[in-house]
Amino acid sequence: MKIGNDENFFGISIHWHGTTAKLRRGDEFVVDIANVTELSEERRDVPESEQVVMLLRFSLADGTTRALFLDSDPVQSNAREVAAHLIGLDAVFDWLLEPGYLQRQGDVGIYPARALPSESRLIPVSDYAQVFEPILSRRHTLQPEDACQFHAADERFYVRALAPVRLVHPEHHALALPAGLYEFRGARGQPLPFFTGLREGEQVAREG
């Protein structure tokens, strides 16, 4: 991408003028990156998941690099900052979620689990949304809840589906899970924008 050119990735606009690159999702702030000297991109269709993905690598004046991973599916587009050393989408895919997941819904991977760790604790259904918030962010929900047993151990999260259940998110296709034991893992990297409360209309608070 050349300086002065604008690009649109399925609703995420990319503006690079002067030394600052700005990404917006409609009117929503995504990220500003200052002191950009070079911007490279790689784009790919992923037919099996109906996704289009893009890797943006920003070379900065101080010699460092920042990398952003953009993905778009039939429902929405997302941006995530990933490790700066990753070169190419294949490296990003390997880094985001460990191989072996059965299904993926956005930034959550669902993995088969043979057994619960000995130190795991049973989480009451009434408390699971709060305990699982680091992984499910209260936007991914399991339905029906009473068909699930929830377990946590050292920031690892497990669900035993006693009957078929669905993982539901307002911006992704629902996933059907047969009865079984699963570990839920979050994708690495930082979802953008770096603040919370925007969708709920709360006071915007910038995070580190």
C-alpha positions as CSV (number, residue, x, y, z in Angstrom):
1,M,0.0,0.0,0.0
2,K,1.4,3.4,-0.9
3,I,1.2,6.5,1.2
4,G,-1.7,8.7,0.3
5,N,-3.8,5.8,-0.8
6,D,-7.0,4.8,1.0
7,E,-8.3,1.2,1.1
8,N,-11.4,-0.5,2.4
9,F,-11.4,-4.0,3.9
10,F,-15.1,-5.0,4.1
11,G,-16.1,-2.0,6.1
12,I,-12.7,-1.3,7.8
13,S,-11.2,1.7,6.2
14,I,-7.4,2.1,6.0
15,H,-6.0,5.7,5.6
16,W,-2.3,6.4,5.4
17,H,-1.6,10.0,5.0
18,G,1.6,11.8,6.2
19,T,3.2,9.6,8.8
20,T,0.0,8.3,10.4
21,A,-2.1,5.3,9.4
22,K,-5.7,5.3,10.7
23,L,-8.1,2.4,10.7
24,R,-11.9,2.9,11.2
25,R,-14.9,0.7,11.1
26,G,-17.5,3.0,9.8
27,D,-17.5,5.9,12.3
28,E,-15.9,3.6,15.0
29,F,-12.3,4.2,16.0
30,V,-10.1,1.1,15.5
31,V,-6.5,2.3,15.8
32,D,-4.1,5.1,14.9
33,I,-0.4,4.2,14.2
34,A,2.1,7.0,14.1
35,N,5.5,7.4,12.5
36,V,4.8,4.9,9.7
37,T,7.5,4.7,7.0
38,E,6.3,1.6,5.1
39,L,3.1,-0.4,5.0
40,S,2.9,-3.9,3.4
41,E,-0.2,-6.1,3.1
42,E,-1.1,-9.7,2.3
43,R,-4.7,-10.6,1.5
44,R,-6.2,-14.1,1.1
45,D,-9.6,-15.8,0.6
46,V,-10.3,-18.7,3.0
47,P,-13.1,-20.5,1.1
48,E,-13.7,-23.2,3.8
49,S,-14.6,-20.6,6.4
50,E,-16.1,-18.0,4.0
51,Q,-13.5,-15.6,5.3
52,V,-11.3,-13.0,3.7
53,V,-8.2,-12.1,5.8
54,M,-5.5,-9.5,5.6
55,L,-2.1,-9.0,7.3
56,L,-0.9,-5.4,7.6
57,R,2.7,-4.8,8.6
58,F,3.7,-1.2,9.6
59,S,7.4,-0.3,9.6
60,L,8.0,2.6,12.0
61,A,10.6,5.4,12.0
62,D,12.2,4.0,15.2
63,G,13.0,0.7,13.4
64,T,10.2,-1.3,15.1
65,T,7.2,-3.0,13.4
66,R,3.5,-3.4,14.3
67,A,1.3,-6.0,12.7
68,L,-2.5,-6.1,12.4
69,F,-4.6,-9.1,11.3
70,L,-8.0,-8.3,9.7
71,D,-10.6,-10.8,9.1
72,S,-14.1,-10.7,7.4
73,D,-16.8,-13.3,7.3
74,P,-20.4,-13.1,6.2
75,V,-21.3,-11.4,9.5
76,Q,-18.7,-8.8,10.3
77,S,-15.1,-7.6,10.0
78,N,-12.6,-7.6,12.9
79,A,-9.1,-6.2,13.6
80,R,-6.5,-7.7,16.0
81,E,-2.9,-6.7,16.8
82,V,-0.6,-9.7,16.5
83,A,3.1,-10.3,17.3
84,A,5.3,-8.0,15.2
85,H,7.7,-10.7,14.3
86,L,5.1,-12.6,12.3
87,I,5.7,-12.5,8.6
88,G,3.0,-13.8,6.3
89,L,-0.5,-15.0,7.0
90,D,0.5,-18.7,7.4
91,A,2.6,-17.6,10.4
92,V,-0.3,-15.6,11.8
93,F,-2.7,-18.5,11.6
94,D,-0.3,-20.8,13.4
95,W,0.2,-18.2,16.1
96,L,-3.4,-17.1,16.7
97,L,-4.9,-20.4,17.8
98,E,-3.0,-23.6,18.5
99,P,-3.7,-26.3,15.9
100,G,-6.3,-29.0,16.7
101,Y,-9.4,-27.0,17.4
102,L,-12.7,-28.7,16.4
103,Q,-14.5,-25.4,15.7
104,R,-13.8,-21.7,15.9
105,Q,-16.2,-18.8,16.6
106,G,-14.4,-15.5,16.1
107,D,-11.6,-15.4,18.6
108,V,-12.6,-18.5,20.5
109,G,-11.3,-22.0,19.7
110,I,-13.0,-25.1,20.9
111,Y,-10.7,-28.1,21.5
112,P,-11.5,-31.7,22.4
113,A,-10.5,-32.6,26.0
114,R,-10.0,-36.1,27.3
115,A,-10.3,-35.3,31.0
116,L,-10.5,-32.4,33.4
117,P,-7.3,-31.3,35.2
118,S,-7.3,-32.5,38.8
119,E,-7.2,-29.0,40.1
120,S,-10.3,-27.9,38.1
121,R,-13.3,-26.6,40.0
122,L,-17.0,-26.8,39.1
123,I,-18.5,-23.4,38.3
124,P,-22.2,-22.9,39.1
125,V,-24.3,-22.2,36.0
126,S,-25.3,-18.9,37.6
127,D,-21.7,-17.8,37.8
128,Y,-20.3,-19.1,34.6
129,A,-20.7,-15.9,32.5
130,Q,-18.6,-14.0,35.0
131,V,-15.9,-16.6,35.5
132,F,-15.7,-17.3,31.7
133,E,-15.7,-13.6,30.8
134,P,-11.9,-13.6,30.0
135,I,-12.6,-16.2,27.2
136,L,-16.2,-15.6,26.2
137,S,-16.4,-11.8,26.9
138,R,-20.1,-12.3,27.8
139,R,-21.0,-12.1,24.1
140,H,-20.4,-15.8,23.4
141,T,-23.1,-17.8,25.2
142,L,-23.8,-21.5,25.4
143,Q,-27.5,-22.6,25.0
144,P,-29.1,-24.2,26.8
145,E,-27.0,-23.4,29.8
146,D,-28.5,-26.2,31.9
147,A,-27.1,-28.8,29.5
148,C,-23.6,-27.7,30.4
149,Q,-21.2,-28.2,33.3
150,F,-18.6,-25.4,33.5
151,H,-15.1,-26.0,35.0
152,A,-12.1,-23.7,35.4
153,A,-8.5,-24.4,36.3
154,D,-5.6,-21.9,36.3
155,E,-7.1,-19.6,33.6
156,R,-8.2,-22.6,31.5
157,F,-11.8,-23.1,30.8
158,Y,-13.7,-26.3,30.1
159,V,-17.3,-27.2,29.2
160,R,-18.9,-30.6,29.5
161,A,-21.9,-30.7,27.3
162,L,-24.4,-33.3,28.7
163,A,-26.5,-33.0,25.5
164,P,-26.1,-31.2,22.2
165,V,-25.6,-27.4,22.8
166,R,-25.0,-24.3,20.6
167,L,-22.4,-21.6,21.0
168,V,-24.1,-18.3,20.1
169,H,-22.7,-14.9,19.4
170,P,-24.7,-11.9,18.0
171,E,-22.1,-11.3,15.2
172,H,-21.2,-14.9,14.2
173,H,-22.9,-18.0,13.0
174,A,-24.0,-20.3,15.9
175,L,-22.0,-23.4,16.4
176,A,-23.5,-26.8,17.2
177,L,-21.6,-28.9,19.7
178,P,-22.5,-32.6,20.4
179,A,-22.3,-33.9,23.9
180,G,-18.7,-34.2,25.1
181,L,-15.9,-32.4,27.0
182,Y,-14.3,-29.3,25.5
183,E,-11.6,-26.8,26.3
184,F,-12.3,-23.2,25.2
185,R,-9.3,-21.1,24.3
186,G,-9.0,-17.5,23.2
187,A,-6.9,-16.3,20.3
188,R,-3.7,-14.6,21.0
189,G,-3.1,-11.0,20.3
190,Q,-5.1,-7.9,21.2
191,P,-8.6,-7.2,19.7
192,L,-8.9,-3.7,18.4
193,P,-10.0,-1.1,19.4
194,F,-8.0,-1.0,22.7
195,F,-10.9,0.2,24.8
196,T,-14.2,-1.0,26.2
197,G,-17.7,0.3,26.6
198,L,-18.1,1.6,23.0
199,R,-20.9,-0.7,22.0
200,E,-22.7,-0.3,25.3
201,G,-22.5,3.5,25.3
202,E,-20.5,3.5,28.5
203,Q,-17.7,5.9,29.1
204,V,-14.8,5.0,26.8
205,A,-11.7,4.0,28.8
206,R,-8.4,3.6,26.9
207,E,-6.5,0.6,28.0
208,G,-2.7,0.6,28.3
